[in-house]
Amino acid sequence: MTPWLLACFGSQIAGDTSERNHRFLEEALELVQACGCTQEEARQLVEYVFGRKAGDPVQEVGGVQVTLAALCRAHGIDMEKAGEDELASIWTKVEKIRDKQASKPSFSPAS
């Protein structure tokens, strides 16, 4: 993953924690939307999560991995194959992804 990230975006964007947070959240929302979660359910969960104290990032990564594996199992998705397929696909789209990144507004969650 790291070689692709650096090849596509360079070290500045690859290491931008705000950018990485926003892109992860965007992908997580797209996944649950594709699996049937509604916008209202997502809004309720945002309120619930941000109404509590922030957790430990390392523990939360573990939680993400466990719950992603459980979500994939429930939906009949081979998580490892999906990841391998996506990485193979994005290697073929480096220029297109760079162009899309360059056209986004700076310092925006949608960027």
N, CA, C and O atoms as a GROMACS GRO file, in nm:
protein
  444
    1MET      N    1   0.082  -0.120   0.000
    1MET     CA    2   0.000   0.000   0.000
    1MET      C    3   0.086   0.126   0.000
    1MET      O    4   0.060   0.219  -0.077
    2THR      N    5   0.187   0.130   0.084
    2THR     CA    6   0.272   0.250   0.093
    2THR      C    7   0.336   0.286  -0.040
    2THR      O    8   0.337   0.404  -0.075
    3PRO      N    9   0.389   0.190  -0.116
    3PRO     CA   10   0.447   0.229  -0.246
    3PRO      C   11   0.346   0.299  -0.338
    3PRO      O   12   0.381   0.397  -0.404
    4TRP      N   13   0.223   0.249  -0.342
    4TRP     CA   14   0.121   0.312  -0.426
    4TRP      C   15   0.089   0.452  -0.375
    4TRP      O   16   0.083   0.547  -0.453
    5LEU      N   17   0.069   0.465  -0.246
    5LEU     CA   18   0.033   0.594  -0.186
    5LEU      C   19   0.139   0.699  -0.217
    5LEU      O   20   0.106   0.811  -0.256
    6LEU      N   21   0.265   0.663  -0.200
    6LEU     CA   22   0.373   0.757  -0.230
    6LEU      C   23   0.386   0.785  -0.378
    6LEU      O   24   0.410   0.899  -0.418
    7ALA      N   25   0.370   0.682  -0.461
    7ALA     CA   26   0.379   0.701  -0.606
    7ALA      C   27   0.266   0.790  -0.657
    7ALA      O   28   0.286   0.869  -0.749
    8CYS      N   29   0.150   0.777  -0.598
    8CYS     CA   30   0.034   0.852  -0.645
    8CYS      C   31   0.033   0.995  -0.593
    8CYS      O   32   0.008   1.088  -0.670
    9PHE      N   33   0.059   1.014  -0.465
    9PHE     CA   34   0.040   1.144  -0.402
    9PHE      C   35   0.166   1.213  -0.354
    9PHE      O   36   0.165   1.334  -0.332
   10GLY      N   37   0.275   1.140  -0.337
   10GLY     CA   38   0.394   1.197  -0.278
   10GLY      C   39   0.382   1.196  -0.127
   10GLY      O   40   0.275   1.171  -0.072
   11SER      N   41   0.492   1.223  -0.060
   11SER     CA   42   0.496   1.209   0.086
   11SER      C   43   0.412   1.313   0.159
   11SER      O   44   0.361   1.285   0.268
   12GLN      N   45   0.396   1.433   0.102
   12GLN     CA   46   0.320   1.536   0.174
   12GLN      C   47   0.174   1.497   0.190
   12GLN      O   48   0.122   1.498   0.302
   13ILE      N   49   0.106   1.462   0.082
   13ILE     CA   50  -0.035   1.423   0.090
   13ILE      C   51  -0.049   1.287   0.156
   13ILE      O   52  -0.144   1.263   0.231
   14ALA      N   53   0.045   1.196   0.128
   14ALA     CA   54   0.040   1.063   0.191
   14ALA      C   55   0.048   1.072   0.343
   14ALA      O   56  -0.012   0.991   0.413
   15GLY      N   57   0.121   1.171   0.393
   15GLY     CA   58   0.137   1.186   0.537
   15GLY      C   59   0.048   1.289   0.602
   15GLY      O   60   0.060   1.314   0.722
   16ASP      N   61  -0.041   1.350   0.526
   16ASP     CA   62  -0.130   1.453   0.578
   16ASP      C   63  -0.241   1.386   0.659
   16ASP      O   64  -0.331   1.323   0.602
   17THR      N   65  -0.235   1.398   0.791
   17THR     CA   66  -0.329   1.324   0.876
   17THR      C   67  -0.474   1.368   0.854
   17THR      O   68  -0.565   1.284   0.859
   18SER      N   69  -0.496   1.495   0.832
   18SER     CA   70  -0.633   1.542   0.807
   18SER      C   71  -0.687   1.481   0.676
   18SER      O   72  -0.800   1.433   0.671
   19GLU      N   73  -0.605   1.484   0.572
   19GLU     CA   74  -0.644   1.426   0.443
   19GLU      C   75  -0.673   1.277   0.457
   19GLU      O   76  -0.774   1.228   0.406
   20ARG      N   77  -0.586   1.205   0.527
   20ARG     CA   78  -0.605   1.062   0.545
   20ARG      C   79  -0.732   1.035   0.626
   20ARG      O   80  -0.806   0.942   0.594
   21ASN      N   81  -0.760   1.115   0.730
   21ASN     CA   82  -0.884   1.100   0.807
   21ASN      C   83  -1.006   1.116   0.718
   21ASN      O   84  -1.098   1.035   0.722
   22HIS      N   85  -1.006   1.221   0.637
   22HIS     CA   86  -1.122   1.248   0.551
   22HIS      C   87  -1.142   1.140   0.446
   22HIS      O   88  -1.254   1.098   0.421
   23ARG      N   89  -1.033   1.094   0.385
   23ARG     CA   90  -1.047   0.990   0.283
   23ARG      C   91  -1.094   0.858   0.343
   23ARG      O   92  -1.173   0.787   0.282
   24PHE      N   93  -1.045   0.825   0.464
   24PHE     CA   94  -1.091   0.703   0.529
   24PHE      C   95  -1.240   0.711   0.562
   24PHE      O   96  -1.315   0.618   0.536
   25LEU      N   97  -1.281   0.823   0.619
   25LEU     CA   98  -1.422   0.841   0.654
   25LEU      C   99  -1.509   0.834   0.529
   25LEU      O  100  -1.615   0.772   0.530
   26GLU      N  101  -1.465   0.898   0.422
   26GLU     CA  102  -1.540   0.895   0.296
   26GLU      C  103  -1.557   0.751   0.247
   26GLU      O  104  -1.667   0.711   0.209
   27GLU      N  105  -1.450   0.674   0.247
   27GLU     CA  106  -1.458   0.535   0.201
   27GLU      C  107  -1.545   0.450   0.293
   27GLU      O  108  -1.621   0.365   0.246
   28ALA      N  109  -1.534   0.472   0.424
   28ALA     CA  110  -1.616   0.397   0.519
   28ALA      C  111  -1.765   0.427   0.497
   28ALA      O  112  -1.848   0.337   0.501
   29LEU      N  113  -1.797   0.555   0.474
   29LEU     CA  114  -1.936   0.592   0.448
   29LEU      C  115  -1.986   0.533   0.316
   29LEU      O  116  -2.100   0.487   0.308
   30GLU      N  117  -1.901   0.534   0.213
   30GLU     CA  118  -1.940   0.474   0.086
   30GLU      C  119  -1.966   0.325   0.101
   30GLU      O  120  -2.057   0.270   0.039
   31LEU      N  121  -1.885   0.258   0.184
   31LEU     CA  122  -1.905   0.115   0.207
   31LEU      C  123  -2.039   0.088   0.274
   31LEU      O  124  -2.116   0.006   0.226
   32VAL      N  125  -2.068   0.157   0.384
   32VAL     CA  126  -2.193   0.129   0.453
   32VAL      C  127  -2.314   0.173   0.372
   32VAL      O  128  -2.420   0.112   0.380
   33GLN      N  129  -2.298   0.279   0.292
   33GLN     CA  130  -2.406   0.319   0.201
   33GLN      C  131  -2.434   0.207   0.101
   33GLN      O  132  -2.549   0.173   0.076
   34ALA      N  133  -2.327   0.150   0.045
   34ALA     CA  134  -2.342   0.041  -0.052
   34ALA      C  135  -2.404  -0.083   0.012
   34ALA      O  136  -2.465  -0.165  -0.057
   35CYS      N  137  -2.386  -0.097   0.143
   35CYS     CA  138  -2.440  -0.213   0.215
   35CYS      C  139  -2.577  -0.186   0.276
   35CYS      O  140  -2.631  -0.271   0.347
   36GLY      N  141  -2.635  -0.068   0.249
   36GLY     CA  142  -2.773  -0.042   0.291
   36GLY      C  143  -2.793   0.054   0.405
   36GLY      O  144  -2.908   0.076   0.445
   37CYS      N  145  -2.689   0.113   0.460
   37CYS     CA  146  -2.704   0.210   0.567
   37CYS      C  147  -2.765   0.338   0.510
   37CYS      O  148  -2.729   0.382   0.401
   38THR      N  149  -2.856   0.397   0.584
   38THR     CA  150  -2.920   0.520   0.538
   38THR      C  151  -2.842   0.643   0.587
   38THR      O  152  -2.761   0.634   0.680
   39GLN      N  153  -2.869   0.756   0.524
   39GLN     CA  154  -2.806   0.882   0.566
   39GLN      C  155  -2.847   0.916   0.708
   39GLN      O  156  -2.764   0.963   0.786
   40GLU      N  157  -2.971   0.892   0.743
   40GLU     CA  158  -3.018   0.922   0.879
   40GLU      C  159  -2.946   0.834   0.982
   40GLU      O  160  -2.909   0.883   1.089
   41GLU      N  161  -2.927   0.708   0.952
   41GLU     CA  162  -2.852   0.620   1.042
   41GLU      C  163  -2.709   0.670   1.059
   41GLU      O  164  -2.656   0.671   1.170
   42ALA      N  165  -2.648   0.713   0.950
   42ALA     CA  166  -2.510   0.765   0.956
   42ALA      C  167  -2.504   0.891   1.041
   42ALA      O  168  -2.413   0.907   1.122
   43ARG      N  169  -2.601   0.979   1.024
   43ARG     CA  170  -2.605   1.102   1.104
   43ARG      C  171  -2.619   1.070   1.253
   43ARG      O  172  -2.553   1.131   1.337
   44GLN      N  173  -2.706   0.974   1.286
   44GLN     CA  174  -2.725   0.934   1.426
   44GLN      C  175  -2.594   0.879   1.484
   44GLN      O  176  -2.561   0.908   1.599
   45LEU      N  177  -2.522   0.800   1.406
   45LEU     CA  178  -2.396   0.744   1.453
   45LEU      C  179  -2.290   0.852   1.471
   45LEU      O  180  -2.210   0.844   1.564
   46VAL      N  181  -2.288   0.952   1.382
   46VAL     CA  182  -2.193   1.063   1.398
   46VAL      C  183  -2.221   1.134   1.530
   46VAL      O  184  -2.128   1.162   1.606
   47GLU      N  185  -2.346   1.164   1.559
   47GLU     CA  186  -2.382   1.230   1.684
   47GLU      C  187  -2.342   1.145   1.805
   47GLU      O  188  -2.289   1.197   1.903
   48TYR      N  189  -2.367   1.015   1.797
   48TYR     CA  190  -2.333   0.923   1.906
   48TYR      C  191  -2.182   0.921   1.930
   48TYR      O  192  -2.137   0.937   2.043
   49VAL      N  193  -2.105   0.901   1.824
   49VAL     CA  194  -1.959   0.889   1.838
   49VAL      C  195  -1.897   1.020   1.886
   49VAL      O  196  -1.815   1.019   1.978
   50PHE      N  197  -1.935   1.132   1.828
   50PHE     CA  198  -1.875   1.260   1.864
   50PHE      C  199  -1.930   1.315   1.995
   50PHE      O  200  -1.882   1.416   2.045
   51GLY      N  201  -2.030   1.249   2.052
   51GLY     CA  202  -2.082   1.284   2.184
   51GLY      C  203  -2.005   1.216   2.295
   51GLY      O  204  -2.033   1.239   2.413
   52ARG      N  205  -1.907   1.133   2.260
   52ARG     CA  206  -1.826   1.062   2.359
   52ARG      C  207  -1.681   1.109   2.351
   52ARG      O  208  -1.640   1.177   2.257
   53LYS      N  209  -1.606   1.072   2.452
   53LYS     CA  210  -1.463   1.103   2.456
   53LYS      C  211  -1.392   1.026   2.344
   53LYS      O  212  -1.426   0.911   2.315
   54ALA      N  213  -1.292   1.090   2.281
   54ALA     CA  214  -1.215   1.024   2.176
   54ALA      C  215  -1.138   0.906   2.234
   54ALA      O  216  -1.089   0.910   2.346
   55GLY      N  217  -1.130   0.800   2.154
   55GLY     CA  218  -1.060   0.680   2.196
   55GLY      C  219  -0.912   0.684   2.162
   55GLY      O  220  -0.861   0.784   2.112
   56ASP      N  221  -0.845   0.573   2.189
   56ASP     CA  222  -0.704   0.556   2.157
   56ASP      C  223  -0.691   0.511   2.011
   56ASP      O  224  -0.750   0.408   1.975
   57PRO      N  225  -0.617   0.584   1.928
   57PRO     CA  226  -0.610   0.548   1.786
   57PRO      C  227  -0.567   0.404   1.759
   57PRO      O  228  -0.623   0.340   1.669
   58VAL      N  229  -0.470   0.352   1.833
   58VAL     CA  230  -0.424   0.215   1.809
   58VAL      C  231  -0.537   0.115   1.838
   58VAL      O  232  -0.559   0.023   1.759
   59GLN      N  233  -0.607   0.133   1.948
   59GLN     CA  234  -0.719   0.044   1.980
   59GLN      C  235  -0.830   0.058   1.877
   59GLN      O  236  -0.892  -0.042   1.840
   60GLU      N  237  -0.855   0.180   1.831
   60GLU     CA  238  -0.961   0.202   1.732
   60GLU      C  239  -0.928   0.138   1.598
   60GLU      O  240  -1.018   0.090   1.530
   61VAL      N  241  -0.800   0.135   1.560
   61VAL     CA  242  -0.760   0.063   1.438
   61VAL      C  243  -0.796  -0.084   1.451
   61VAL      O  244  -0.849  -0.144   1.357
   62GLY      N  245  -0.767  -0.142   1.566
   62GLY     CA  246  -0.806  -0.281   1.590
   62GLY      C  247  -0.956  -0.300   1.577
   62GLY      O  248  -1.002  -0.397   1.518
   63GLY      N  249  -1.031  -0.205   1.634
   63GLY     CA  250  -1.177  -0.213   1.623
   63GLY      C  251  -1.225  -0.204   1.480
   63GLY      O  252  -1.317  -0.276   1.440
   64VAL      N  253  -1.162  -0.118   1.402
   64VAL     CA  254  -1.197  -0.105   1.260
   64VAL      C  255  -1.171  -0.238   1.188
   64VAL      O  256  -1.255  -0.284   1.111
   65GLN      N  257  -1.056  -0.298   1.213
   65GLN     CA  258  -1.023  -0.424   1.146
   65GLN      C  259  -1.121  -0.534   1.182
   65GLN      O  260  -1.168  -0.607   1.094
   66VAL      N  261  -1.153  -0.546   1.310
   66VAL     CA  262  -1.246  -0.651   1.355
   66VAL      C  263  -1.385  -0.629   1.298
   66VAL      O  264  -1.448  -0.722   1.249
   67THR      N  265  -1.434  -0.504   1.305
   67THR     CA  266  -1.570  -0.480   1.256
   67THR      C  267  -1.577  -0.486   1.104
   67THR      O  268  -1.681  -0.525   1.049
   68LEU      N  269  -1.471  -0.448   1.034
   68LEU     CA  270  -1.469  -0.463   0.887
   68LEU      C  271  -1.476  -0.611   0.850
   68LEU      O  272  -1.550  -0.649   0.760
   69ALA      N  273  -1.400  -0.694   0.919
   69ALA     CA  274  -1.403  -0.838   0.893
   69ALA      C  275  -1.544  -0.894   0.920
   69ALA      O  276  -1.593  -0.977   0.843
   70ALA      N  277  -1.607  -0.848   1.027
   70ALA     CA  278  -1.743  -0.894   1.059
   70ALA      C  279  -1.844  -0.846   0.954
   70ALA      O  280  -1.932  -0.922   0.914
   71LEU      N  281  -1.832  -0.720   0.911
   71LEU     CA  282  -1.920  -0.666   0.807
   71LEU      C  283  -1.904  -0.748   0.679
   71LEU      O  284  -2.003  -0.787   0.616
   72CYS      N  285  -1.780  -0.775   0.640
   72CYS     CA  286  -1.756  -0.852   0.518
   72CYS      C  287  -1.818  -0.991   0.529
   72CYS      O  288  -1.880  -1.040   0.434
   73ARG      N  289  -1.801  -1.054   0.643
   73ARG     CA  290  -1.859  -1.188   0.662
   73ARG      C  291  -2.011  -1.181   0.649
   73ARG      O  292  -2.070  -1.265   0.580
   74ALA      N  293  -2.073  -1.084   0.713
   74ALA     CA  294  -2.220  -1.071   0.710
   74ALA      C  295  -2.272  -1.048   0.568
   74ALA      O  296  -2.382  -1.092   0.534
   75HIS      N  297  -2.193  -0.980   0.486
   75HIS     CA  298  -2.236  -0.948   0.349
   75HIS      C  299  -2.178  -1.043   0.245
   75HIS      O  300  -2.198  -1.023   0.125
   76GLY      N  301  -2.107  -1.146   0.289
   76GLY     CA  302  -2.050  -1.243   0.196
   76GLY      C  303  -1.939  -1.188   0.108
   76GLY      O  304  -1.926  -1.227  -0.007
   77ILE      N  305  -1.860  -1.095   0.163
   77ILE     CA  306  -1.751  -1.031   0.089
   77ILE      C  307  -1.618  -1.090   0.136
   77ILE      O  308  -1.593  -1.097   0.256
   78ASP      N  309  -1.534  -1.131   0.041
   78ASP     CA  310  -1.399  -1.176   0.073
   78ASP      C  311  -1.312  -1.052   0.091
   78ASP      O  312  -1.271  -0.990  -0.007
   79MET      N  313  -1.286  -1.016   0.215
   79MET     CA  314  -1.217  -0.892   0.247
   79MET      C  315  -1.077  -0.886   0.185
   79MET      O  316  -1.039  -0.783   0.128
   80GLU      N  317  -1.002  -0.992   0.194
   80GLU     CA  318  -0.866  -0.991   0.139
   80GLU      C  319  -0.867  -0.976  -0.012
   80GLU      O  320  -0.789  -0.900  -0.068
   81LYS      N  321  -0.956  -1.049  -0.079
   81LYS     CA  322  -0.965  -1.040  -0.225
   81LYS      C  323  -1.010  -0.899  -0.267
   81LYS      O  324  -0.957  -0.844  -0.364
   82ALA      N  325  -1.106  -0.843  -0.195
   82ALA     CA  326  -1.153  -0.708  -0.227
   82ALA      C  327  -1.039  -0.608  -0.217
   82ALA      O  328  -1.025  -0.520  -0.302
   83GLY      N  329  -0.957  -0.620  -0.113
   83GLY     CA  330  -0.843  -0.530  -0.096
   83GLY      C  331  -0.739  -0.548  -0.206
   83GLY      O  332  -0.687  -0.450  -0.260
   84GLU      N  333  -0.708  -0.674  -0.237
   84GLU     CA  334  -0.611  -0.702  -0.343
   84GLU      C  335  -0.661  -0.651  -0.478
   84GLU      O  336  -0.584  -0.593  -0.555
   85ASP      N  337  -0.790  -0.672  -0.506
   85ASP     CA  338  -0.847  -0.626  -0.633
   85ASP      C  339  -0.843  -0.474  -0.644
   85ASP      O  340  -0.812  -0.419  -0.750
   86GLU      N  341  -0.874  -0.406  -0.533
   86GLU     CA  342  -0.874  -0.259  -0.534
   86GLU      C  343  -0.733  -0.205  -0.554
   86GLU      O  344  -0.713  -0.111  -0.631
   87LEU      N  345  -0.635  -0.263  -0.486
   87LEU     CA  346  -0.497  -0.217  -0.502
   87LEU      C  347  -0.449  -0.239  -0.645
   87LEU      O  348  -0.382  -0.152  -0.701
   88ALA      N  349  -0.481  -0.352  -0.704
   88ALA     CA  350  -0.443  -0.377  -0.843
   88ALA      C  351  -0.509  -0.275  -0.936
   88ALA      O  352  -0.446  -0.228  -1.031
   89SER      N  353  -0.634  -0.242  -0.908
   89SER     CA  354  -0.707  -0.146  -0.990
   89SER      C  355  -0.649  -0.005  -0.979
   89SER      O  356  -0.630   0.062  -1.081
   90ILE      N  357  -0.621   0.040  -0.858
   90ILE     CA  358  -0.575   0.178  -0.843
   90ILE      C  359  -0.433   0.198  -0.896
   90ILE      O  360  -0.396   0.311  -0.930
   91TRP      N  361  -0.353   0.091  -0.905
   91TRP     CA  362  -0.221   0.105  -0.968
   91TRP      C  363  -0.235   0.144  -1.114
   91TRP      O  364  -0.146   0.207  -1.170
   92THR      N  365  -0.346   0.108  -1.177
   92THR     CA  366  -0.367   0.140  -1.319
   92THR      C  367  -0.426   0.280  -1.338
   92THR      O  368  -0.441   0.325  -1.452
   93LYS      N  369  -0.458   0.348  -1.228
   93LYS     CA  370  -0.528   0.478  -1.235
   93LYS      C  371  -0.452   0.591  -1.166
   93LYS      O  372  -0.513   0.691  -1.127
   94VAL      N  373  -0.322   0.577  -1.149
   94VAL     CA  374  -0.245   0.677  -1.074
   94VAL      C  375  -0.264   0.817  -1.132
   94VAL      O  376  -0.291   0.911  -1.056
   95GLU      N  377  -0.251   0.834  -1.262
   95GLU     CA  378  -0.264   0.968  -1.322
   95GLU      C  379  -0.404   1.025  -1.303
   95GLU      O  380  -0.419   1.142  -1.270
   96LYS      N  381  -0.504   0.944  -1.322
   96LYS     CA  382  -0.643   0.988  -1.306
   96LYS      C  383  -0.669   1.031  -1.161
   96LYS      O  384  -0.735   1.132  -1.137
   97ILE      N  385  -0.617   0.955  -1.066
   97ILE     CA  386  -0.635   0.989  -0.925
   97ILE      C  387  -0.559   1.116  -0.890
   97ILE      O  388  -0.611   1.200  -0.816
   98ARG      N  389  -0.440   1.132  -0.942
   98ARG     CA  390  -0.362   1.256  -0.920
   98ARG      C  391  -0.438   1.377  -0.974
   98ARG      O  392  -0.445   1.481  -0.908
   99ASP      N  393  -0.493   1.363  -1.094
   99ASP     CA  394  -0.568   1.474  -1.155
   99ASP      C  395  -0.690   1.510  -1.070
   99ASP      O  396  -0.719   1.627  -1.050
  100LYS      N  397  -0.760   1.408  -1.022
  100LYS     CA  398  -0.877   1.433  -0.937
  100LYS      C  399  -0.835   1.504  -0.809
  100LYS      O  400  -0.901   1.599  -0.766
  101GLN      N  401  -0.727   1.460  -0.748
  101GLN     CA  402  -0.675   1.522  -0.625
  101GLN      C  403  -0.638   1.668  -0.650
  101GLN      O  404  -0.668   1.755  -0.568
  102ALA      N  405  -0.575   1.695  -0.762
  102ALA     CA  406  -0.530   1.831  -0.794
  102ALA      C  407  -0.647   1.925  -0.817
  102ALA      O  408  -0.633   2.046  -0.796
  103SER      N  409  -0.761   1.875  -0.858
  103SER     CA  410  -0.876   1.960  -0.889
  103SER      C  411  -0.964   1.988  -0.767
  103SER      O  412  -1.056   2.070  -0.775
  104LYS      N  413  -0.937   1.923  -0.655
  104LYS     CA  414  -1.019   1.942  -0.535
  104LYS      C  415  -0.976   2.067  -0.460
  104LYS      O  416  -0.860   2.107  -0.466
  105PRO      N  417  -1.072   2.130  -0.389
  105PRO     CA  418  -1.036   2.247  -0.309
  105PRO      C  419  -0.943   2.206  -0.194
  105PRO      O  420  -0.963   2.101  -0.133
  106SER      N  421  -0.843   2.288  -0.166
  106SER     CA  422  -0.750   2.258  -0.056
  106SER      C  423  -0.818   2.275   0.078
  106SER      O  424  -0.909   2.357   0.093
  107PHE      N  425  -0.775   2.199   0.175
  107PHE     CA  426  -0.819   2.210   0.313
  107PHE      C  427  -0.969   2.194   0.330
  107PHE      O  428  -1.032   2.263   0.411
  108SER      N  429  -1.026   2.102   0.254
  108SER     CA  430  -1.169   2.075   0.262
  108SER      C  431  -1.190   1.927   0.289
  108SER      O  432  -1.117   1.845   0.233
  109PRO      N  433  -1.287   1.888   0.372
  109PRO     CA  434  -1.315   1.747   0.392
  109PRO      C  435  -1.349   1.675   0.262
  109PRO      O  436  -1.328   1.554   0.251
  110ALA      N  437  -1.401   1.747   0.163
  110ALA     CA  438  -1.436   1.685   0.035
  110ALA      C  439  -1.316   1.677  -0.058
  110ALA      O  440  -1.327   1.620  -0.167
  111SER      N  441  -1.203   1.732  -0.018
  111SER     CA  442  -1.088   1.732  -0.109
  111SER      C  443  -1.020   1.598  -0.119
  111SER      O  444  -0.921   1.584  -0.192
   0.00000   0.00000   0.00000
